[in-house]
Amino acid sequence: MKYNLGVDVGGTFTDVIVFDKESQQLTIDKVLTTPENPSEGVLEGIQEATTKADASVTDLDLVFHGTTVVTNMILEETGADVGLLVSSGYEDILQLARAWTPGPLYGWINFEKPEPLADLEKTAGVDARLDADGSVVSGVDRGDVVDAVSTLVDQDIEALAVMTINSYVDSAQEEEIRAIVEEEFPDLPVSISSETVSEYGEYERTLTAVINAYGQPTVINYLDDLDNSLRDQGMEGTLNIVRSDGGTMSTDAAKQYPVNLALSGPSGGVVGAADLAETLGVDDVLTLDMGGTSTDVSLVEGGQPTVERETEVGYRSFKARTVDITTVGTGGGSIADLQLSGSLEVGPESSGADPGPACYGRGGEEPTVTDANVVLGRIPESVKLGGTLELDRQAAYDVIEPIAEERGISVEEAAQGILDVVNQDIYSALRVVSVEKGYDPREFGLVAFGGAGPMHANAVGELIEAYPVIIPPGPGVMSAYGFLTSDIQNEFTETYIETEEEVGGDDLAAELDSLREDASAWLSSEDVDDADQVFEYSVDCRYYRQDIQMSIDVDPETLRNGDGMDAMCDEFERRHEQQFGFTLDAPVEFATLRVVGRGTIDGVALTEAEMDGPDASHAVTSTDEAYFDGSAYETPIYAREQLRPGNEIDGPAIVVENDATTTVLPENTATVNRYGCLEITRGDQ
């Protein structure tokens, strides 16, 4: 079995990429997503892509799948009916929640607090709890647990979450409760808070355990159906699921911890972009992933994606390790609409895959971002999206015309207005992950991908002044490409709460070593050989009696040698000043210790090619009219597959390929580098 395959389910398209491990060749394919049953589109895409690569499902060694099942479930509130078992006296914990509303001032006016995912009437208390130091206050009573769960089961719950107070210190009580439930109610999935979040904070642990339980039944059914369908087609390889932090895990681990899949798809693109940027020697980049429904942006520093320990989906924030991604509801299918005030709004409502934008010719009647690009000639009418879908420019013109008439402008000006709104939204999102965290975006490159990303990348790069703008080969399937570079991984944590004045480097190193043993045991359970296991260590630091924490990478050996403590504290203070502009005269406290265990795989790699000359005229297929800066230009259309390394393209220009279209603006130049990437720079650089 010589092929690896990555498959990513998006709002409009399902992207598939096949990697031949012997020839190093990549084969890409796109099929329309099937929202009612995403596995249908996944199976169709896998079948098409393997056939296109002159292979079959039986030739697949590793399949990496990024899924939006958990994301959509949370957003649409279509998960399981969850029961909650807590220490007596904490039955209202989800209702009390945290005192937070979105800002600024207008946020709380329109904010509708989301209903807890476990109803109060389906919450029960039991006399089981620990003291803060881990000593038993009330033990587990089997009869008490059985009675409480029986009451919940009688209310038709489909999954159970368990949280006992201070279980992060010692998980024995929650494990005992789970064992009782599994014995008495063997068909009921159980999530315990000490495993989903082994850190202090009873509300966060409860919420995360509930969300994990909320997703379990659906994820179990989805992955079982997908795995069985692939086995029925003869696949003997391994199906791995992509995590929110960009790593992967087995289907068994995914079914046990679906909370780690909330940003499964978008994380793959960031990981792939980081791998690409490191290959190109541009270690610091911003990433822009624009699909049919939304745009995800992130920041890569030193070749590594920025990772957070809190995931946000809609208005729900919960504890799960994730690539730091900011999302705006603008994609190629986002619908444009005039408000009562006369202002133009784009998104978050999307035309999706069915019916899609009007230019798809599938019944869409609302003006979308893709329609605007078609009207302006940024997507030539001769292009077939995904290699098969023909475009209808007149239909795009017709749906944008009412906006133009309402505002008394031309259809082309209205279309440009739609793109301006979208580009400003993306620009604002990029500022969130860069400027608002103390980074200067002018010191970063911009890697753009997704089906719509390359069309907007040059304009966004000009707005935020991030150059070069890099368009990878196969940009429409970059997330699926990123899956092929992902390692098997998981994180193990321990709440510590000690200051630099109370402990030494040896103490921290010993605790990190213990966490490493846990990480190694988990990797072994995922069939990762000892020789392929790699570990990363970090400490969440904060000022004493403060709660703004930053995760600082450490080396246990350096800690043992006596030099690591000062270096760690200095790095914390440097980053605190970078982000907030000040430091405090206070001890540094170590709140949480973390070890990430990775199982490395032989991932996909871009191949270098010999450089050719700058002349790219051989790749010009036609010249069409396109609009830039309010004027019409006779614009050359380039076939990307005919471009060679070293070729240069002066803007304005359009570069087309099966899965994406790249726009090069006037006074900008795109150069094909030795890896086949387009690097766009300004004329004044």
C-alpha positions in Angstrom: 0.0 0.0 0.0 1.8 3.1 -1.2 -0.7 5.9 -1.0 -1.7 8.3 1.7 -4.9 10.3 1.4 -6.3 13.4 3.0 -10.0 14.4 2.9 -11.5 17.7 4.2 -15.2 18.4 4.4 -15.9 22.1 3.7 -19.2 24.1 3.6 -19.3 23.9 -0.2 -16.7 21.4 -1.4 -15.2 18.2 0.0 -11.4 18.3 -0.9 -9.3 15.2 -1.4 -5.6 14.8 -2.0 -3.8 11.6 -2.8 0.0 11.2 -2.2 2.0 8.5 -4.0 4.8 7.7 -1.5 7.0 6.2 -4.2 6.7 8.8 -6.9 6.0 11.8 -4.6 3.2 12.8 -6.9 0.1 14.6 -5.6 -3.4 14.1 -7.1 -6.2 16.5 -6.1 -10.0 16.3 -6.5 -13.0 18.2 -5.3 -16.6 17.1 -5.0 -19.6 19.0 -3.7 -20.2 18.5 0.0 -23.4 16.6 0.9 -24.6 18.5 4.0 -27.4 16.0 4.9 -24.9 13.2 5.2 -21.2 14.4 4.9 -19.9 10.8 4.6 -21.5 10.4 1.2 -19.4 13.3 -0.2 -16.3 11.9 1.6 -16.8 8.4 0.0 -17.5 9.9 -3.4 -14.4 12.1 -3.2 -12.2 9.2 -2.1 -13.4 7.1 -4.9 -12.9 9.8 -7.5 -9.5 10.9 -6.3 -8.1 7.4 -6.1 -9.4 6.6 -9.6 -7.8 9.8 -10.8 -4.5 8.7 -9.3 -4.7 5.3 -11.1 -5.2 3.7 -7.7 -8.0 2.3 -5.6 -9.2 2.3 -2.0 -7.4 -1.0 -1.5 -4.0 0.8 -2.2 -4.5 3.3 0.7 -2.1 3.0 3.7 -3.2 6.0 5.7 -6.3 8.1 5.4 -6.5 11.5 7.3 -9.9 12.9 7.7 -10.9 16.4 8.9 -14.5 16.6 9.8 -17.0 19.4 10.6 -19.4 17.1 12.3 -18.7 18.4 15.9 -18.5 22.1 14.7 -21.9 21.9 13.0 -23.4 20.0 15.8 -22.5 22.7 18.3 -23.5 25.6 16.0 -26.8 24.0 15.0 -27.5 22.4 18.5 -28.2 19.0 17.0 -26.1 16.9 19.4 -27.2 14.2 21.9 -29.6 14.6 24.8 -27.0 14.9 27.6 -27.5 14.0 31.3 -25.1 15.6 33.8 -24.0 14.0 37.1 -22.2 16.4 39.6 -21.2 16.7 43.2 -24.2 17.6 45.3 -24.7 21.3 45.5 -23.3 22.0 42.0 -26.4 21.2 40.0 -26.7 24.8 38.7 -23.1 25.1 37.5 -23.9 25.4 33.8 -26.7 27.9 34.5 -24.3 30.1 36.5 -21.5 29.9 33.9 -19.1 32.8 33.7 -19.9 36.5 33.8 -19.1 37.2 30.2 -20.8 38.8 27.3 -19.4 39.8 23.9 -18.1 43.4 23.6 -17.8 46.2 23.0 -20.7 48.1 24.3 -23.3 46.9 21.7 -22.4 43.3 22.5 -24.4 42.8 25.6 -27.5 44.5 24.2 -28.0 41.9 21.5 -26.5 39.0 23.3 -28.7 35.9 23.8 -27.1 33.7 26.3 -27.0 30.1 24.8 -28.9 27.5 26.7 -26.8 24.9 28.5 -26.3 21.7 26.5 -27.4 19.7 29.6 -30.8 20.7 30.9 -31.2 21.5 34.6 -34.0 18.9 34.9 -31.5 16.3 33.5 -28.8 17.2 36.0 -28.4 15.1 39.2 -26.2 15.4 42.3 -24.3 12.7 44.1 -22.4 12.7 47.4 -18.9 12.4 46.0 -16.2 15.1 46.3 -12.6 15.8 47.1 -11.0 18.6 49.1 -8.6 21.0 47.2 -5.6 18.9 48.3 -7.2 15.7 47.0 -8.4 14.2 50.3 -11.8 12.6 50.3 -14.7 14.7 51.7 -17.4 12.3 50.5 -16.9 8.9 48.9 -18.7 7.4 46.0 -21.9 5.5 47.0 -22.8 2.9 44.4 -26.5 3.0 45.2 -26.6 6.8 45.1 -25.0 6.7 41.6 -27.3 4.0 40.2 -30.4 5.8 41.5 -29.3 9.2 40.1 -28.4 7.8 36.6 -31.6 5.7 36.5 -33.6 8.9 36.9 -31.7 10.5 34.1 -32.0 7.4 31.8 -35.7 7.5 32.4 -35.7 10.9 30.8 -34.2 9.4 27.6 -30.7 10.8 27.8 -28.3 9.6 25.1 -25.0 10.3 26.8 -23.7 11.2 30.3 -21.2 13.8 31.6 -19.7 13.5 35.1 -18.0 16.2 37.2 -17.0 15.8 40.8 -15.4 18.7 42.6 -11.5 18.8 42.6 -11.3 15.7 40.5 -8.5 17.3 38.5 -6.3 16.5 41.6 -7.3 12.8 41.6 -9.5 11.3 39.0 -10.3 8.1 41.1 -13.8 9.1 42.1 -14.9 10.0 38.5 -13.4 6.8 37.2 -15.2 4.8 39.8 -18.5 6.5 38.8 -17.8 5.7 35.2 -17.1 2.1 36.0 -20.5 1.8 37.8 -22.4 3.4 35.0 -20.7 1.3 32.3 -21.6 -1.8 34.3 -25.2 -0.8 34.9 -25.9 1.0 31.7 -23.5 -0.5 29.1 -25.0 1.4 26.1 -24.7 4.8 27.6 -21.5 6.8 26.5 -19.8 8.4 29.6 -17.5 11.5 29.6 -15.6 12.4 32.8 -14.3 15.8 33.4 -10.9 14.8 34.7 -10.1 13.2 31.4 -11.4 15.9 29.1 -9.8 18.7 31.1 -7.4 17.7 33.9 -7.0 21.3 35.2 -8.6 23.4 37.8 -11.8 25.3 37.0 -15.0 23.3 37.7 -17.1 25.2 35.3 -14.7 24.7 32.4 -14.3 21.1 33.2 -18.1 20.6 33.4 -18.8 22.4 30.2 -16.1 20.6 28.3 -17.2 17.2 29.5 -20.8 18.0 28.5 -19.7 19.1 25.0 -17.7 15.9 24.7 -20.8 13.8 25.7 -23.0 16.0 23.4 -21.0 14.9 20.4 -20.2 11.3 21.3 -23.3 9.4 19.9 -23.2 11.2 16.5 -19.4 11.0 16.1 -19.4 7.3 17.1 -22.1 6.6 14.4 -20.4 8.8 11.8 -17.0 7.3 12.2 -18.3 3.7 12.4 -20.3 4.2 9.2 -17.4 5.7 7.4 -14.9 3.2 8.6 -17.2 0.3 7.7 -17.9 1.7 4.2 -14.2 2.0 3.5 -13.6 -1.6 4.8 -16.4 -2.8 2.6 -14.6 -1.3 -0.4 -11.5 -3.3 0.5 -9.4 -0.7 2.5 -7.0 -2.3 4.9 -5.1 0.9 5.8 -5.6 3.1 8.9 -8.2 5.9 9.2 -6.9 8.7 11.3 -9.0 11.8 12.4 -7.5 15.3 12.5 -7.7 17.1 15.8 -8.3 20.8 16.5 -4.6 21.3 17.3 -3.5 20.0 13.9 -2.4 16.6 15.0 -4.2 13.3 14.4 -5.6 10.4 16.4 -7.2 7.1 15.8 -10.9 6.7 15.3 -11.2 5.0 18.7 -9.6 8.0 20.4 -11.8 10.4 18.3 -15.0 8.5 19.4 -13.8 8.8 23.0 -12.9 12.5 22.8 -14.9 14.2 20.1 -14.4 17.6 21.9 -11.0 17.6 20.3 -12.5 17.7 16.8 -14.3 21.1 17.0 -11.8 22.8 14.6 -10.7 19.7 12.9 -10.7 21.0 9.3 -9.3 24.5 9.6 -6.4 23.3 11.7 -5.1 21.2 8.8 -4.6 24.2 6.6 -2.6 26.1 9.2 -0.4 23.0 9.7 0.1 22.7 6.0 0.9 26.4 5.6 3.4 26.2 8.5 5.1 23.2 6.8 5.2 25.0 3.5 6.5 28.3 5.0 9.3 26.5 6.8 10.3 24.7 3.5 10.4 28.1 1.8 12.5 29.7 4.6 9.7 32.2 5.6 9.2 31.1 9.2 6.8 33.9 10.2 3.5 34.0 8.2 -0.1 34.8 8.5 -2.5 32.3 7.0 -5.7 33.0 5.1 -8.1 30.1 4.4 -11.1 31.2 2.5 -13.7 28.6 1.5 -17.3 28.7 0.5 -18.8 29.6 3.8 -16.2 31.3 6.0 -12.6 32.5 6.2 -10.1 31.3 8.8 -7.0 33.2 9.7 -4.1 32.4 11.9 -0.5 33.2 12.7 2.6 31.0 12.4 5.7 32.1 14.3 9.1 30.4 13.9 7.5 27.7 11.6 5.1 26.7 14.3 1.3 27.4 14.4 0.1 29.3 17.4 -1.8 27.0 19.8 -4.4 28.0 22.3 -6.0 25.9 25.1 -9.5 27.3 24.6 -11.8 26.6 21.7 -14.6 28.8 20.7 -17.5 27.7 18.5 -20.3 30.3 18.2 -20.8 31.7 21.7 -19.5 28.5 23.4 -16.0 28.5 24.7 -14.5 25.3 26.2 -11.2 23.8 27.1 -9.6 22.0 24.2 -6.2 22.3 22.6 -6.5 24.1 19.3 -4.7 26.0 16.6 -5.4 29.7 17.3 -7.8 30.5 14.5 -10.1 33.5 14.1 -13.1 33.0 11.8 -15.2 35.5 10.0 -18.4 34.5 8.2 -17.4 35.5 4.7 -16.6 33.0 2.0 -17.1 32.5 -1.7 -20.8 31.6 -1.1 -21.5 34.5 1.4 -24.6 36.4 0.5 -24.5 40.2 0.0 -27.4 42.3 1.1 -28.3 46.0 1.5 -29.4 47.0 5.0 -32.1 49.5 5.8 -29.4 52.1 6.3 -28.2 51.6 2.8 -24.9 49.9 4.0 -23.7 46.8 2.3 -23.4 43.6 4.4 -21.7 40.4 3.2 -22.3 37.2 5.2 -22.6 35.3 7.5 -25.5 33.8 5.6 -24.2 31.6 2.8 -25.6 29.9 -0.3 -23.6 26.8 0.6 -23.3 23.9 -1.8 -27.0 23.7 -2.6 -28.0 25.8 -4.4 -24.7 27.7 -4.3 -24.0 31.1 -6.0 -26.1 32.1 -8.9 -23.2 31.6 -11.3 -23.2 27.9 -10.5 -26.5 27.6 -12.5 -28.1 25.5 -9.8 -30.9 27.8 -8.8 -29.1 30.3 -6.6 -31.0 33.6 -6.5 -28.9 35.7 -4.0 -25.8 37.7 -4.9 -22.6 36.2 -3.5 -18.9 36.9 -3.3 -18.3 34.3 -6.1 -20.8 36.1 -8.3 -19.0 39.4 -7.7 -15.7 37.8 -8.7 -17.3 36.4 -11.9 -18.9 39.8 -12.8 -15.5 41.5 -12.5 -13.8 38.8 -14.5 -11.6 37.7 -11.6 -13.0 34.2 -12.3 -13.1 33.9 -16.1 -16.3 32.4 -17.4 -14.3 29.7 -19.2 -13.1 28.3 -15.8 -14.8 25.1 -14.6 -14.8 25.1 -10.8 -13.5 21.8 -9.4 -12.7 20.9 -13.1 -16.4 20.2 -13.9 -18.7 23.0 -12.8 -19.4 25.6 -15.6 -20.1 29.2 -14.7 -23.0 31.4 -15.8 -21.7 35.1 -15.9 -25.1 36.5 -16.9 -26.8 34.9 -13.9 -24.1 36.5 -11.6 -24.8 39.9 -13.3 -28.5 39.6 -12.9 -28.4 38.9 -9.1 -26.0 41.8 -8.4 -27.9 44.3 -10.6 -30.6 45.1 -7.9 -27.9 46.2 -5.5 -26.4 48.5 -8.2 -29.8 50.0 -9.1 -30.6 50.6 -5.4 -27.3 52.5 -4.9 -27.3 54.2 -8.3 -24.0 52.7 -9.5 -22.9 50.2 -12.2 -23.1 46.5 -11.6 -19.2 46.4 -11.7 -19.0 49.0 -9.0 -21.5 47.0 -6.9 -19.5 43.9 -7.4 -16.3 45.7 -6.4 -18.1 47.0 -3.3 -18.9 43.4 -2.3 -15.2 42.5 -2.6 -14.1 45.6 -0.6 -16.4 44.6 2.3 -15.1 41.1 2.3 -11.4 42.1 2.1 -11.9 44.5 5.0 -13.5 41.8 7.1 -10.5 39.5 6.4 -8.1 42.4 7.2 -9.8 42.9 10.5 -9.6 39.2 11.4 -5.8 39.2 10.5 -5.3 42.2 12.9 -6.9 40.1 15.7 -4.3 37.4 15.4 -1.4 39.8 14.8 -1.7 43.4 15.9 -3.9 42.7 18.9 -1.4 40.2 20.2 1.7 42.4 19.8 2.9 41.3 16.3 3.6 43.6 13.4 2.0 42.0 10.3 4.5 43.9 8.1 7.1 41.5 9.4 5.1 38.4 8.2 4.4 36.8 4.8 0.8 35.8 3.9 0.0 32.2 2.8 -3.4 32.1 1.2 -5.4 29.0 0.3 -8.9 27.5 0.2 -11.1 27.7 -2.9 -11.5 31.5 -2.7 -8.4 32.5 -0.8 -6.1 33.2 -3.8 -8.6 35.5 -5.4 -8.6 37.8 -2.4 -5.0 37.3 -1.1 -3.3 40.0 -3.1 -5.8 42.7 -2.1 -5.7 41.6 1.6 -1.9 41.6 1.5 -1.9 45.2 0.3 -4.3 46.2 3.1 -2.2 44.6 5.9 1.1 45.1 4.1 2.2 41.4 4.6 4.5 40.2 1.8 5.3 38.0 0.0 1.8 36.7 -0.6 2.3 32.9 -1.2 -0.1 30.8 -3.1 0.8 27.1 -2.8 0.2 24.4 -5.4 -3.3 23.1 -5.1 -4.4 25.9 -2.8 -8.0 24.7 -2.9 -7.1 21.5 -1.0 -4.5 23.0 1.3 -6.3 21.7 4.4 -6.3 18.2 3.1 -2.6 18.7 2.2 -1.9 19.7 5.8 -3.5 16.5 7.0 -0.8 14.6 5.2 1.9 16.5 7.2 0.2 16.0 10.6 1.6 13.9 13.4 -0.3 11.7 15.8 -0.4 13.7 19.0 -2.1 14.4 22.3 -1.5 16.7 25.3 -1.2 15.8 29.0 -1.5 18.4 31.7 -1.2 18.8 35.4 -2.4 21.7 37.6 0.6 22.9 39.6 0.1 26.4 41.2 3.5 27.1 42.6 5.6 30.3 42.4 9.3 30.6 41.3 10.1 31.3 45.0 8.6 28.0 46.2 10.0 25.4 43.7 13.2 24.8 41.8 14.0 23.5 38.3 14.4 19.9 39.6 10.8 19.9 40.9 9.3 21.1 37.6 11.4 18.6 35.6 10.3 15.7 37.8 6.6 16.5 37.2 7.2 17.0 33.5 8.9 13.6 33.3 5.8 12.0 34.9 3.6 13.6 32.3 5.9 12.4 29.6 5.4 8.8 30.8 1.6 9.3 30.4 2.1 10.8 26.9 4.4 7.9 25.9 1.8 5.3 27.1 -0.9 7.0 25.0 1.3 7.1 21.9 2.0 3.4 22.4 -1.8 2.7 22.6 -1.9 4.5 19.2 0.6 2.0 17.8 3.5 4.6 17.7 6.9 3.0 18.2 9.2 4.4 20.9 11.7 5.5 18.2 9.0 7.7 16.6 7.9 9.4 19.8 8.7 13.1 20.3 7.8 15.2 23.3 7.3 18.9 23.8 7.2 20.6 27.2 5.7 23.8 28.3 4.6 25.7 31.5 1.6 28.0 31.8 3.1 31.1 33.6 1.3 34.0 35.1 2.0 36.7 37.7 1.1 35.8 41.3 -2.6 36.4 42.0 -3.2 37.2 38.3 -5.0 34.9 35.8 -3.5 36.0 32.4 -1.5 33.0 31.5 1.1 32.3 28.7 2.4 28.9 27.8 6.2 29.0 27.7 8.2 26.2 26.1 10.8 24.6 28.4 13.5 21.8 28.3 13.5 19.5 31.4 17.3 19.0 31.1 17.9 22.8 31.2 15.6 23.1 34.2 17.6 20.4 35.9 20.9 22.2 35.1 19.8 25.3 36.9 19.5 27.7 34.0 16.0 27.0 32.8 14.0 28.7 35.5 15.3 32.2 34.9 15.1 31.8 31.1 11.5 30.7 31.4 10.5 33.6 33.6 12.3 36.1 31.4 10.5 34.7 28.3 7.2 35.0 30.1 7.8 38.7 31.0 9.0 39.5 27.4 5.9 38.1 25.9 3.7 39.8 28.5 5.2 43.1 27.7 4.9 42.4 23.9 1.2 41.8 24.2 0.1 44.1 27.0 2.8 46.8 27.1 3.9 46.3 30.7 5.3 43.9 33.3 4.6 43.6 37.0 6.9 43.6 40.0 5.5 40.2 41.2 6.7 36.6 41.4 5.9 34.4 38.4 3.5 31.5 39.2 3.4 28.2 37.4 -0.2 27.3 36.9 -0.2 24.3 34.6 2.4 21.9 33.3 2.0 20.4 29.8 3.6 17.7 27.7 2.6 17.1 24.1 3.4 13.6 22.8 3.9 13.3 19.0 4.1 10.3 16.9 6.0 11.4 13.8 5.0 10.1 10.3 6.7 10.3 6.9 4.5 13.1 5.6 4.2 14.7 2.1 6.9 17.0 1.0 7.1 19.5 -1.9 9.6 18.6 -4.5 12.1 21.1 -5.9 12.5 21.8 -9.7 15.1 23.4 -11.8 14.5 27.2 -12.4 13.5 28.4 -15.8 13.6 31.9 -17.2 11.1 34.7 -16.4 9.1 34.5 -19.6 5.6 33.1 -18.9 3.9 33.8 -22.2 3.7 30.1 -23.0 1.2 29.7 -20.2 -1.2 32.3 -21.5 -4.4 30.7 -22.7 -6.5 33.8 -23.5 -7.0 37.5 -22.7 -10.3 38.5 -21.1 -11.7 41.8 -19.8 -11.4 42.1 -16.0 -12.0 45.1 -13.7 -9.4 46.5 -11.3 -9.6 49.9 -9.5 -12.8 50.8 -11.3 -11.3 50.3 -14.7 -11.5 47.5 -17.3 -8.2 45.8 -18.3 -7.4 43.4 -21.0 -6.1 40.7 -18.7 -4.0 37.7 -19.6 -5.3 34.3 -18.3 -2.5 31.9 -17.3 -2.9 28.1 -16.9 -1.0 27.3 -13.7 -0.1 23.8 -14.7 1.9 25.3 -17.6 3.9 27.7 -15.5 7.5 26.7 -14.7 9.7 27.7 -11.8 11.3 31.1 -12.4 8.4 32.4 -14.6 7.3 35.9 -13.7 3.8 37.4 -14.2 3.1 41.1 -14.1 -0.3 42.2 -12.9 -3.0 42.5 -13.7 -3.3 38.8 -14.4 -5.5 35.8 -13.6 -3.9 32.4 -12.9 -6.4 29.5 -13.1 -6.2 25.9 -12.0 -8.8 23.2 -11.2 -9.3 24.0 -7.6 -8.7 27.8 -7.3 -8.1 31.0 -9.2 -5.4 33.5 -8.3 -5.7 37.3 -8.9 -2.5 39.3 -9.4 -3.3 43.0 -9.0 -1.9 45.9 -11.1 1.6 46.9 -10.0 2.2 43.5 -8.4 4.3 40.6 -9.7 3.9 36.9 -9.2 7.0 34.7 -9.4 6.9 30.9 -9.5 9.5 29.6 -7.0 11.4 26.3 -7.2 8.6 24.5 -5.3 5.9 25.6 -7.6 4.4 28.3 -5.3 3.3 31.7 -6.6 5.1 34.5 -4.6 3.4 37.8 -5.1 5.3 41.0 -4.4 4.6 44.7 -4.9 6.5 46.8 -7.4 8.0 49.0 -4.7 9.6 46.1 -2.9 
